[in-house]
């Protein structure tokens, strides 16, 4: 039998996996990479 703590851990793990999958499906990794590159270039004075 699952304890309350174990049930909550599984629920949060599942929610995290679902939200990660939604973000990947929407193309968010590309957006994050664009922003990271832009910030990096600004820091070194090129962008």
Secondary structure, 3 states (H helix, E strand, C coil): CCCHHHHHHHHHHHHHHHHHHHHHHCCHHHHHHHHHHHHHHHHCCCC
